[in-house]
Amino acid sequence: MTTDCVIVSQRYPPEKGGNASRIHDTAVNLDGGISTTVLAPSPCYPPGNFERTWERERTEHDDGVVVHRLWTWQPQTENPSLLRRLPYYLVFALHAALWLVVNFRQYDVVMTSTPPITTGIPGLVAVAIGKPWVVDVRDLWIENSIALGYITADSPLVKVGRAFQSVALHTADRITVTTETLGDAVTDAYGGELRDQVRIIPNGVDTDRFTPEGGAGDDEQIVYTGNIGSAQALEPCIRAMQYVSSDDVKLRLVGDGDEVSRLQTVTEQLDLEDSVEFVGLVDREQVPEILNDAAVGLAPIKDSPELDYAMPTKLYEYLACSLPVVATGRGEIERFVTETEAGIHTEADPKHIAAAIDALLENPGRRTTMGRDGRSLVAEEYGRGAIADRLGEEIRALTASERQIPHAAPSSDDD
């Protein structure tokens, strides 16, 4: 018997970033009798990179997955304020909730991806009509927004947001998280009683698409791929190019995000235009080739306790292409890189980053060993297929028995 699963996500390819690729690869790889439908907005992130559309709904087919693009407000300015983002989040959440109500016979279980926390709205609606609900938590959005300066801790929006997130997490049947540290953070913030619902479904990589080709890459090329946003320690990486030993080494930043304009200004002020290239968005199919052309991949996370749980998807993609990494940040990423010896972990400081880059560029044999070991690790433990199988087991367990819906008490017989 086929289980029909609907995944609600604010991001989906051709949008770039870890969440878009995580949801895409999860949806495509779910099998074992699970049929997947995705609800997502029309592509609009980063703002200004996509044409605005007014279509109420558009249906697409993506590698066996049905994708319903639901209309929402689409911001068009770079790095929009929170007030400009809210209509984008809220309208989509309400539209998705309406779709779930109208089409309630077409699915058996709902999975929502957060952040943003507003995807909890369709999740709560799913529960109200008797469907099991899985919340896929990728980070604690409210705490991160405070740490990165988007909102203040005493803001009324924070109080409302935390109350809503608590209701959502306590209502959900399962809570999936990317790392053990994130699971601990969720239960610390919203209640230890949630621990029984938490399951670890890590980020991973499509090891058939991301695979090493050719040699060890261009000895003079360093690459970063993904979101160029506030959580990434990219300014120290740019400043590090002043201290890298070779004048011929180039850092390629592949992607887009809220910090691009500011970082371009920093690059110009430091007169590093010849050493730092802003490539912009590229088709996802090009990313493996870009990684195979490089010698070192950067996975810089800001040194913040709120980001202790972070394990970016790009890190697995680098390793799948046998690309050694230079990583910054604390918690999960430090533990992973240090224990696996798949690269060098260092402080988010320009001189330390430059020293780590030099250590790899000047030792091709070390890079080859790291690349080989990294590829073996992700192929064995972090392939998207294996990770999707773990999620599939949870979905099948939820739908094996129907959710019990409270019924009104009998009247005539008990009077």
C-alpha positions as CSV (number, residue, x, y, z in Angstrom):
1,M,0.0,0.0,0.0
2,T,1.4,3.4,-1.0
3,T,1.8,6.1,1.6
4,D,1.2,9.6,0.2
5,C,3.4,12.2,1.8
6,V,3.2,16.0,1.4
7,I,6.3,18.1,2.2
8,V,5.8,21.8,2.8
9,S,9.0,23.9,2.3
10,Q,9.6,27.6,1.8
11,R,12.6,26.8,-0.5
12,Y,12.9,24.4,-3.3
13,P,15.2,24.2,-6.5
14,P,15.9,26.1,-8.7
15,E,16.5,28.1,-5.6
16,K,19.9,27.5,-4.1
17,G,21.0,26.7,-0.5
18,G,21.2,23.8,1.8
19,N,17.5,23.6,2.6
20,A,16.4,23.6,-1.0
21,S,18.8,20.8,-1.9
22,R,17.9,18.9,1.3
23,I,14.2,18.9,0.6
24,H,14.7,18.1,-3.1
25,D,17.0,15.2,-2.5
26,T,14.8,13.9,0.4
27,A,11.7,14.1,-1.8
28,V,13.3,12.4,-4.8
29,N,14.9,9.6,-2.7
30,L,11.9,8.7,-0.6
31,D,10.7,5.3,-1.8
32,G,9.7,2.0,-0.2
33,G,6.0,2.7,-1.1
34,I,6.1,6.4,-0.3
35,S,4.7,8.8,-3.0
36,T,5.9,12.4,-2.5
37,T,4.3,15.8,-3.2
38,V,6.0,19.1,-2.4
39,L,4.3,22.4,-1.7
40,A,6.6,25.4,-2.3
41,P,6.4,29.0,-3.4
42,S,7.4,30.1,-6.8
43,P,11.2,30.6,-6.9
44,C,12.1,34.0,-5.4
45,Y,15.2,33.6,-3.2
46,P,17.6,35.4,-3.2
47,P,15.2,38.3,-4.0
48,G,15.7,39.9,-7.4
49,N,17.1,36.7,-9.0
50,F,13.7,35.4,-10.3
51,E,10.8,36.9,-12.2
52,R,7.9,37.8,-10.0
53,T,4.8,35.7,-10.8
54,W,1.1,36.2,-10.1
55,E,0.0,32.6,-10.9
56,R,-2.2,31.2,-8.0
57,E,-0.8,27.7,-8.5
58,R,1.5,25.9,-10.9
59,T,2.2,22.2,-11.0
60,E,5.6,20.8,-12.0
61,H,7.1,17.3,-12.1
62,D,10.7,16.9,-10.8
63,D,12.3,13.4,-10.9
64,G,9.1,11.6,-10.0
65,V,8.0,14.2,-7.4
66,V,4.9,16.4,-8.0
67,V,5.7,20.0,-7.0
68,H,2.8,22.5,-6.5
69,R,4.0,26.1,-6.7
70,L,1.7,28.1,-4.5
71,W,1.5,31.9,-4.9
72,T,2.9,34.1,-2.2
73,W,4.2,37.6,-2.0
74,Q,7.7,37.7,-3.5
75,P,10.2,40.3,-2.2
76,Q,12.4,41.8,-4.9
77,T,14.9,43.9,-3.0
78,E,18.2,42.5,-1.6
79,N,18.3,41.7,2.1
80,P,14.7,42.7,2.8
81,S,13.7,43.6,6.3
82,L,11.8,41.3,8.6
83,L,8.6,43.2,7.8
84,R,9.1,42.7,4.1
85,R,9.8,39.0,4.6
86,L,6.7,38.3,6.7
87,P,4.2,38.5,3.9
88,Y,6.4,36.1,1.9
89,Y,6.3,33.6,4.8
90,L,2.7,34.1,6.0
91,V,0.9,34.1,2.7
92,F,2.6,30.9,1.6
93,A,1.9,29.2,4.9
94,L,-1.8,30.1,4.7
95,H,-2.0,29.1,1.0
96,A,-0.4,25.7,1.9
97,A,-2.8,25.2,4.8
98,L,-5.7,25.9,2.4
99,W,-4.3,23.4,-0.1
100,L,-4.1,20.7,2.6
101,V,-7.7,21.3,3.6
102,V,-9.0,21.2,0.0
103,N,-7.0,18.1,-0.9
104,F,-7.1,16.2,2.4
105,R,-8.0,13.0,0.6
106,Q,-4.8,13.0,-1.4
107,Y,-2.2,12.4,1.3
108,D,-1.6,10.4,4.5
109,V,1.1,12.4,6.3
110,V,2.5,15.9,6.2
111,M,6.1,17.0,6.7
112,T,7.0,20.7,7.2
113,S,10.5,22.2,7.0
114,T,11.4,25.0,9.4
115,P,12.7,27.7,9.4
116,P,10.6,29.7,8.8
117,I,8.4,28.8,11.8
118,T,5.4,29.8,9.8
119,T,5.4,26.5,8.0
120,G,3.9,25.3,11.3
121,I,0.6,26.7,10.3
122,P,-0.1,24.1,7.6
123,G,1.3,21.5,10.0
124,L,-1.3,22.4,12.7
125,V,-4.0,22.3,10.1
126,A,-2.9,18.8,9.0
127,V,-3.2,17.6,12.6
128,A,-6.6,19.2,12.9
129,I,-7.9,17.1,10.1
130,G,-6.4,13.9,11.4
131,K,-3.1,13.6,9.6
132,P,0.3,12.7,11.2
133,W,2.8,15.6,11.1
134,V,6.6,15.5,11.0
135,V,8.5,18.8,11.7
136,D,11.9,18.9,10.1
137,V,13.9,21.4,12.1
138,R,17.1,22.7,10.5
139,D,17.8,25.4,13.0
140,L,16.3,27.5,15.8
141,W,15.3,30.4,13.7
142,I,14.3,32.8,16.5
143,E,17.4,32.3,18.5
144,N,19.6,32.7,15.4
145,S,17.8,35.9,14.3
146,I,18.5,37.4,17.8
147,A,22.1,36.3,17.7
148,L,22.6,37.8,14.2
149,G,20.9,41.1,15.1
150,Y,17.7,40.8,13.0
151,I,15.4,41.1,16.0
152,T,15.8,41.9,19.7
153,A,15.2,39.4,22.5
154,D,12.5,41.5,24.1
155,S,10.6,42.0,20.8
156,P,6.9,41.1,20.9
157,L,7.5,39.1,17.7
158,V,10.0,37.0,19.6
159,K,7.5,36.2,22.4
160,V,4.7,35.4,19.9
161,G,7.1,33.3,17.8
162,R,8.4,31.3,20.7
163,A,4.9,30.6,21.9
164,F,3.8,29.5,18.4
165,Q,7.0,27.3,17.9
166,S,6.3,25.6,21.3
167,V,2.7,24.8,20.3
168,A,3.9,23.4,17.0
169,L,6.6,21.2,18.4
170,H,4.4,19.8,21.1
171,T,1.7,19.1,18.6
172,A,3.9,17.3,16.0
173,D,4.2,13.5,16.0
174,R,7.9,13.6,15.1
175,I,10.6,16.2,15.2
176,T,13.5,15.5,12.9
177,V,16.8,17.4,13.4
178,T,20.1,17.4,11.5
179,T,22.4,16.9,14.4
180,E,22.4,15.6,18.0
181,T,23.4,19.1,19.2
182,L,20.4,20.6,17.5
183,G,18.1,18.0,19.1
184,D,19.5,19.0,22.5
185,A,19.0,22.7,21.7
186,V,15.3,22.1,20.7
187,T,14.6,20.2,23.9
188,D,16.5,22.7,26.1
189,A,14.5,25.6,24.5
190,Y,11.1,24.0,24.3
191,G,10.9,21.2,26.9
192,G,12.6,17.9,27.7
193,E,9.4,16.1,27.2
194,L,9.9,16.5,23.4
195,R,12.9,14.2,23.5
196,D,10.9,11.1,22.7
197,Q,9.7,12.7,19.4
198,V,13.1,13.8,18.2
199,R,14.9,11.8,15.5
200,I,18.3,12.6,13.9
201,I,18.1,12.8,10.1
202,P,21.4,14.4,9.1
203,N,22.2,16.5,6.1
204,G,23.8,14.5,3.3
205,V,24.7,14.5,-0.4
206,D,23.7,12.8,-3.6
207,T,26.9,10.8,-4.1
208,D,26.0,9.9,-7.7
209,R,25.9,13.5,-8.7
210,F,28.7,14.8,-6.5
211,T,31.6,12.5,-7.3
212,P,35.3,13.1,-7.9
213,E,36.5,13.5,-11.5
214,G,40.0,14.1,-12.8
215,G,42.9,15.0,-10.6
216,A,43.3,17.0,-7.4
217,G,41.9,20.2,-8.8
218,D,43.5,23.5,-9.6
219,D,46.2,24.2,-7.0
220,E,45.4,27.9,-7.2
221,Q,41.6,27.8,-6.7
222,I,39.6,27.9,-3.5
223,V,35.8,27.6,-3.6
224,Y,32.8,28.4,-1.5
225,T,29.3,27.4,-2.6
226,G,25.9,28.2,-1.1
227,N,24.2,30.9,0.7
228,I,26.1,34.2,1.2
229,G,24.4,35.2,4.4
230,S,24.8,36.4,7.9
231,A,25.6,33.0,9.5
232,Q,28.6,32.4,7.2
233,A,32.0,33.8,8.3
234,L,32.8,34.9,4.7
235,E,34.4,38.3,5.5
236,P,37.3,36.7,7.3
237,C,37.8,34.4,4.3
238,I,37.9,37.3,2.0
239,R,40.4,39.2,4.3
240,A,42.5,36.0,4.5
241,M,43.3,36.4,0.8
242,Q,45.7,39.2,1.8
243,Y,47.8,36.7,3.7
244,V,47.8,33.6,1.5
245,S,51.3,32.9,0.3
246,S,50.7,32.8,-3.4
247,D,49.5,35.9,-5.3
248,D,47.9,33.6,-7.9
249,V,45.4,31.9,-5.6
250,K,41.8,32.9,-6.2
251,L,38.7,32.5,-4.0
252,R,35.5,31.9,-5.9
253,L,32.3,32.6,-4.1
254,V,29.5,30.7,-5.9
255,G,26.0,31.6,-4.8
256,D,24.0,34.6,-3.7
257,G,22.5,36.0,-0.6
258,D,21.9,39.0,1.7
259,E,25.6,39.8,2.3
260,V,26.8,39.9,-1.3
261,S,26.8,43.7,-1.8
262,R,28.5,44.3,1.6
263,L,31.2,41.7,0.9
264,Q,31.8,43.1,-2.6
265,T,32.4,46.5,-1.0
266,V,34.9,44.9,1.5
267,T,36.6,43.2,-1.5
268,E,36.9,46.5,-3.3
269,Q,38.1,48.4,-0.3
270,L,40.9,45.8,0.2
271,D,41.8,45.9,-3.5
272,L,41.3,42.1,-3.7
273,E,39.2,42.0,-7.0
274,D,41.9,39.9,-8.6
275,S,41.9,37.4,-5.7
276,V,38.1,37.1,-5.0
277,E,35.5,36.4,-7.6
278,F,31.8,36.6,-7.0
279,V,30.4,34.0,-9.4
280,G,26.7,34.4,-8.5
281,L,24.1,31.8,-8.8
282,V,24.7,28.9,-11.1
283,D,22.7,25.9,-12.2
284,R,22.9,23.2,-9.5
285,E,24.1,20.7,-12.2
286,Q,27.3,22.9,-12.5
287,V,28.3,22.7,-8.9
288,P,30.1,19.3,-9.0
289,E,32.2,20.5,-11.9
290,I,33.1,23.7,-10.0
291,L,34.1,21.6,-6.9
292,N,36.2,19.3,-9.0
293,D,38.1,22.3,-10.5
294,A,39.1,23.5,-7.0
295,A,41.8,22.4,-4.5
296,V,40.2,23.5,-1.3
297,G,36.5,24.1,-0.2
298,L,35.5,26.6,2.5
299,A,32.8,25.9,5.1
300,P,33.0,29.0,7.3
301,I,30.4,29.2,10.1
302,K,30.4,32.2,12.5
303,D,31.7,31.5,16.0
304,S,28.4,31.7,17.8
305,P,26.9,29.4,20.4
306,E,23.6,29.6,18.6
307,L,25.2,27.9,15.6
308,D,26.8,25.0,17.6
309,Y,24.5,22.6,15.8
310,A,25.3,23.7,12.2
311,M,26.5,21.2,9.7
312,P,26.1,22.8,6.3
313,T,25.2,20.6,3.3
314,K,28.1,22.1,1.3
315,L,30.5,20.3,3.6
316,Y,29.2,16.9,2.5
317,E,29.2,18.0,-1.1
318,Y,32.9,19.0,-0.9
319,L,33.8,15.7,0.7
320,A,31.8,13.7,-1.9
321,C,34.0,15.4,-4.6
322,S,37.2,14.5,-2.6
323,L,37.7,18.2,-1.9
324,P,39.4,18.8,1.5
325,V,37.9,21.6,3.6
326,V,38.9,24.6,5.7
327,A,36.1,25.1,8.2
328,T,35.4,27.5,11.0
329,G,32.7,27.5,13.7
330,R,32.2,25.6,16.9
331,G,30.2,22.5,18.0
332,E,29.2,20.0,15.4
333,I,31.3,21.3,12.5
334,E,34.5,21.5,14.6
335,R,33.8,17.9,16.0
336,F,33.1,16.5,12.5
337,V,36.2,18.0,10.7
338,T,38.5,17.2,13.6
339,E,37.4,13.6,14.2
340,T,37.2,12.7,10.5
341,E,40.4,14.5,9.5
342,A,38.6,15.5,6.3
343,G,40.1,19.0,6.4
344,I,41.4,21.7,8.8
345,H,39.3,23.4,11.4
346,T,40.5,26.8,12.4
347,E,39.4,30.1,14.0
348,A,37.3,32.5,12.0
349,D,40.3,34.9,11.8
350,P,41.9,36.0,8.5
351,K,45.5,34.9,9.3
352,H,44.4,31.6,10.7
353,I,42.3,30.9,7.7
354,A,45.1,31.8,5.4
355,A,47.5,29.6,7.3
356,A,45.1,26.6,6.9
357,I,44.7,27.3,3.2
358,D,48.5,27.4,2.7
359,A,48.9,24.2,4.7
360,L,46.7,22.4,2.2
361,L,47.8,24.1,-1.0
362,E,51.5,23.4,-0.2
363,N,50.9,19.7,0.4
364,P,49.1,17.9,-2.5
365,G,49.7,14.5,-0.9
366,R,47.8,15.6,2.2
367,R,45.0,16.9,0.1
368,T,44.7,13.7,-1.8
369,T,44.6,11.6,1.4
370,M,41.9,13.9,3.0
371,G,39.9,13.9,-0.2
372,R,40.0,10.1,-0.5
373,D,39.0,9.6,3.2
374,G,36.2,12.2,3.0
375,R,34.7,10.6,-0.1
376,S,34.7,7.2,1.6
377,L,33.0,8.6,4.7
378,V,30.1,10.3,2.9
379,A,29.6,7.5,0.5
380,E,29.1,5.1,3.4
381,E,27.2,7.2,5.9
382,Y,25.8,10.4,4.3
383,G,24.3,9.4,1.0
384,R,20.9,11.0,0.4
385,G,19.4,7.6,-0.4
386,A,20.4,6.1,3.0
387,I,19.2,9.2,4.8
388,A,15.9,9.3,3.0
389,D,15.4,5.6,4.0
390,R,15.8,6.7,7.7
391,L,13.1,9.3,7.2
392,G,10.9,6.8,5.3
393,E,11.0,4.4,8.3
394,E,9.6,7.2,10.5
395,I,6.9,8.1,8.0
396,R,5.8,4.4,7.6
397,A,5.8,4.0,11.4
398,L,3.5,7.0,11.8
399,T,1.1,5.9,9.1
400,A,1.0,2.2,10.2
401,S,-1.8,3.1,12.6
402,E,-4.2,6.0,12.1
403,R,-4.1,9.0,14.3
404,Q,-6.9,8.7,16.9
405,I,-9.2,11.7,16.6
406,P,-11.2,12.7,19.7
407,H,-14.9,12.2,19.3
408,A,-17.8,13.8,21.0
409,A,-19.1,11.9,24.0
410,P,-22.4,9.9,23.4
411,S,-25.5,11.7,24.6
412,S,-28.7,9.6,24.8
413,D,-27.2,6.3,26.2
414,D,-25.4,8.1,29.0
415,D,-28.1,10.4,30.2
